Amino acid sequence: MAARVFLCTSAAAESWGFPADHGEIARGGDNSSNGSRGQSQQSLSKHFFRARARDLEVLCSRWRGAQEIFQRRAETNFAGSRSHSAPRFHRLPAPRAPLVMSSFEEAETEETVTCLHLTFYHPGQGEKMMFRCLDFCQRQQLRADDTAKFGRDPSLCSYSLADTRVSRIQFSLQFYRKLHTSEYGFEIKNLSKKTKLTVDQTELGYLNKIDLPWKCIICFGDYQILAEIQEGEAVDYFETHLHLAEAPILQERCLPSLQPIPENGISPSFPLCQGKSPTEIDENELY
């Protein structure tokens, strides 16, 4: 058993770099006495454990040095980050206020859209329901080069009227920009061969067209349409908003033909206000 321990320690001594004479002393057991063999084994064991202790001390010292270097670098990086972040923090604006202001400014600079409001009336709308194909709930957006057509044929018209007395295409509205201005308007054209179209007091035959006034009444047959243009700035598209009137529109809007005319034939120069009925005028009040 002692011989096995001795051989193991001698082999370990050679692997760990001890002097070769220790190994030779260990292997020379045949020519030496048992006493010298025991002394060599004890000396080899002492050298082995002393070497291991020195190796552990070297490893520990290296670990402590590396730990100190790492700690110094960490302190240096932390101090540098604090020195750079402080002025950078003061230069940064408030995180929420600029975002709110920018979105508010963008909302103010958005382009407005030109909207054409159309209010429809027909005396038989409750029974015949000729407006059932129209959408009175929300606005409809059309491209600037689109033509808004009104008529009986839903495959040809964007706004269909369910009435057999209406032409397949009754009339059309075309969005355009006025010459040498930034204003936009609409052009109305009569596309019916059998029915004439009246815009206020202007009568349009087939393929006749005029500029649509900013507020007017369009009539054909028993249909009355109040058209009102809400100006906007958008170039690429426009909107239409449809409404349904419960009472005749011609009674709600004062037309020149409804103004009272005195006996001398001279009509008054002031217009009647909307919603007011005609009153008698003494001819002496004109002078």
C-alpha positions in Angstrom: 0.0 0.0 0.0 2.9 2.4 0.8 4.5 1.6 -2.5 1.4 2.5 -4.4 1.1 5.9 -2.6 4.8 6.5 -3.2 4.5 5.8 -7.0 1.4 8.0 -7.3 3.0 11.0 -5.5 6.2 10.6 -7.6 4.1 10.6 -10.8 2.2 13.7 -9.7 5.5 15.4 -8.8 6.7 14.8 -12.3 3.4 16.1 -13.8 3.5 19.3 -11.7 7.1 20.1 -12.7 9.1 19.0 -9.6 12.8 18.2 -10.0 13.5 14.9 -11.6 15.7 13.6 -8.8 12.6 13.2 -6.6 11.2 10.9 -9.2 14.5 9.1 -9.5 14.8 8.7 -5.8 11.2 7.4 -5.8 12.0 4.9 -8.6 15.3 3.9 -7.1 13.8 1.8 -4.3 15.5 -1.4 -5.4 19.1 0.0 -4.7 18.2 1.9 -1.5 17.2 0.9 2.0 13.7 1.1 3.3 14.7 4.0 5.6 15.9 6.2 2.7 12.8 5.4 0.8 10.6 6.6 3.6 12.6 9.8 3.9 12.3 10.5 0.2 8.6 9.9 0.3 8.1 12.4 3.2 10.3 15.0 1.4 8.3 14.6 -1.8 5.0 15.0 0.0 6.2 18.3 1.7 7.4 19.7 -1.7 4.1 18.7 -3.3 1.8 20.4 -0.8 4.1 23.5 -0.6 3.9 23.9 -4.4 0.1 23.6 -4.3 -0.1 26.2 -1.6 2.1 28.6 -3.6 -0.1 28.0 -6.7 -3.2 28.8 -4.7 -1.7 32.0 -3.4 -0.8 33.0 -7.0 -4.3 32.3 -8.2 -5.8 34.2 -5.3 -3.6 37.2 -5.8 -4.4 37.3 -9.5 -8.1 37.0 -8.7 -7.9 40.0 -6.3 -6.0 42.0 -8.9 -8.5 41.3 -11.6 -11.4 42.2 -9.2 -9.8 45.5 -8.3 -9.2 46.4 -12.0 -12.9 45.5 -12.8 -14.1 47.6 -9.9 -12.0 50.6 -10.9 -13.3 50.4 -14.5 -16.9 50.1 -13.3 -16.4 53.2 -11.1 -14.8 55.1 -14.0 -17.7 54.2 -16.4 -20.3 55.1 -13.8 -18.7 58.5 -13.1 -18.3 59.2 -16.8 -22.0 58.3 -17.5 -23.1 60.7 -14.7 -21.0 63.5 -16.0 -22.3 63.2 -19.6 -26.0 62.5 -18.7 -26.4 65.5 -16.4 -26.1 68.2 -19.1 -27.9 66.0 -21.6 -30.9 65.8 -19.2 -31.1 69.5 -18.8 -31.2 70.0 -22.6 -34.1 67.6 -23.1 -37.6 69.2 -23.3 -40.5 68.0 -21.2 -41.6 64.6 -22.5 -45.4 65.2 -22.7 -46.0 68.9 -23.5 -44.2 69.0 -26.9 -46.2 66.0 -28.2 -49.5 67.5 -27.2 -48.6 70.9 -28.7 -47.4 69.3 -32.0 -50.6 67.2 -32.4 -52.7 70.3 -31.6 -50.8 72.4 -34.2 -51.2 69.6 -36.8 -54.9 69.5 -36.1 -55.2 73.2 -36.7 -53.3 73.1 -40.0 -55.4 70.2 -41.5 -57.1 71.1 -44.8 -60.8 71.7 -44.7 -62.9 69.8 -47.2 -65.4 71.4 -49.6 -68.8 69.9 -48.7 -72.0 70.2 -50.8 -75.1 70.0 -48.6 -78.2 68.8 -50.5 -81.7 68.8 -48.9 -84.3 66.8 -50.8 -88.1 67.2 -50.7 -90.9 65.6 -52.7 -94.6 65.8 -51.8 -95.1 62.0 -52.1 -91.9 61.0 -50.3 -93.9 59.4 -47.4 -95.8 57.1 -49.7 -93.6 56.4 -52.7 -90.3 56.5 -50.8 -88.3 57.6 -53.8 -85.4 58.6 -51.5 -84.9 55.2 -50.0 -81.7 54.6 -51.9 -80.0 57.7 -50.6 -77.8 57.8 -47.5 -78.9 60.6 -45.2 -76.8 59.4 -42.2 -73.2 60.2 -43.1 -71.2 62.2 -45.6 -69.9 60.7 -48.8 -66.4 61.4 -50.0 -65.7 61.6 -53.8 -62.5 62.3 -55.7 -62.1 65.7 -57.3 -62.3 64.3 -60.8 -65.5 62.3 -60.0 -68.8 63.5 -61.4 -71.8 63.2 -59.0 -74.7 62.0 -61.1 -78.4 61.9 -60.0 -81.0 59.8 -61.7 -83.1 56.6 -61.8 -80.4 54.1 -62.9 -78.2 53.0 -59.9 -75.6 51.6 -62.3 -74.9 55.0 -63.8 -75.7 57.3 -60.9 -74.0 57.8 -57.6 -77.3 59.0 -56.1 -80.3 57.0 -57.2 -83.9 58.1 -57.1 -86.5 55.3 -57.0 -89.0 57.0 -59.3 -90.0 55.9 -62.8 -90.7 59.5 -63.8 -87.1 60.4 -63.2 -84.7 60.1 -66.2 -81.9 57.5 -66.1 -79.5 60.4 -65.6 -81.3 63.5 -64.5 -78.4 65.9 -63.8 -74.8 65.9 -62.8 -72.5 68.0 -60.5 -68.9 68.6 -61.3 -66.3 69.8 -58.8 -63.8 72.4 -60.2 -61.5 75.2 -59.2 -62.3 78.7 -60.2 -59.9 80.4 -62.6 -57.1 82.6 -61.0 -58.5 82.0 -57.5 -58.1 79.5 -54.7 -61.9 79.0 -54.5 -63.7 75.8 -55.5 -67.2 75.4 -56.8 -69.6 73.1 -58.6 -71.0 73.1 -62.1 -74.5 71.6 -62.7 -75.6 70.1 -66.0 -79.0 68.9 -67.1 -78.7 65.4 -68.7 -82.4 64.7 -69.2 -83.9 65.1 -72.6 -87.5 65.1 -71.4 -87.4 67.2 -68.2 -86.1 70.7 -67.9 -84.0 71.7 -64.8 -84.4 74.9 -62.9 -81.7 76.4 -60.7 -83.4 79.3 -58.8 -84.9 81.1 -61.8 -82.6 79.8 -64.5 -84.0 77.1 -66.7 -81.6 74.6 -68.2 -82.4 72.4 -71.2 -80.6 69.2 -72.2 -76.8 69.5 -71.8 -77.1 73.1 -70.6 -74.9 73.9 -67.6 -74.2 76.8 -65.2 -72.1 77.4 -62.1 -74.0 76.4 -59.0 -74.6 79.3 -56.7 -73.3 78.9 -53.1 -77.0 78.6 -52.0 -79.8 77.8 -54.4 -82.9 75.6 -55.1 -82.8 73.0 -57.9 -86.2 71.9 -59.2 -87.3 69.3 -61.8 -90.9 67.9 -61.8 -92.1 67.8 -58.2 -88.6 67.5 -56.8 -87.1 70.3 -54.7 -83.4 70.3 -53.7 -81.8 72.9 -51.6 -78.1 73.1 -52.4 -75.6 74.8 -50.1 -71.8 74.9 -50.6 -69.5 74.7 -47.6 -66.2 76.0 -48.7 -63.0 74.1 -48.1 -59.3 73.9 -49.1 -58.8 70.2 -50.1 -57.8 69.7 -53.7 -58.0 65.9 -54.1 -61.5 65.3 -53.0 -64.8 66.8 -51.9 -67.8 65.6 -49.8 -71.6 65.5 -50.1 -74.0 65.5 -47.2 -77.6 64.6 -47.9 -80.6 65.8 -45.8 -84.3 65.2 -46.0 -86.8 68.0 -45.6 -90.2 67.5 -44.0 -91.8 70.6 -45.5 -91.6 72.1 -49.0 -88.3 74.0 -49.5 -89.8 76.8 -51.6 -91.9 78.0 -48.7 -88.8 78.2 -46.4 -86.7 80.3 -48.8 -87.6 83.7 -50.1 -87.5 83.9 -53.8 -87.7 87.2 -55.8 -91.1 86.1 -57.2 -92.5 86.0 -53.7 -91.7 89.6 -52.9 -94.8 91.9 -52.7 -95.2 94.3 -55.6 -97.1 97.5 -55.0 -99.8 98.9 -57.3 -97.4 101.3 -59.1 -95.3 98.4 -60.3 -92.1 99.4 -58.5 -90.7 96.6 -56.4 -88.9 97.3 -53.2 -85.1 97.2 -53.2 -84.7 95.3 -49.9 -85.1 91.5 -49.9 -87.5 89.6 -47.7 -86.0 87.8 -44.7 -86.3 84.1 -44.5 -89.3 82.8 -42.6 -91.2 86.2 -42.8 -94.5 86.4 -44.7 -95.2 89.2 -47.2 -96.7 92.3 -45.8 -98.7 95.1 -47.4 -96.8 98.2 -48.3 -98.4 101.6 -48.8 -97.3 103.2 -52.0 -96.7 106.5 -50.0 -93.9 104.7 -48.1 -91.8 104.3 -51.2 -91.3 108.1 -51.6 
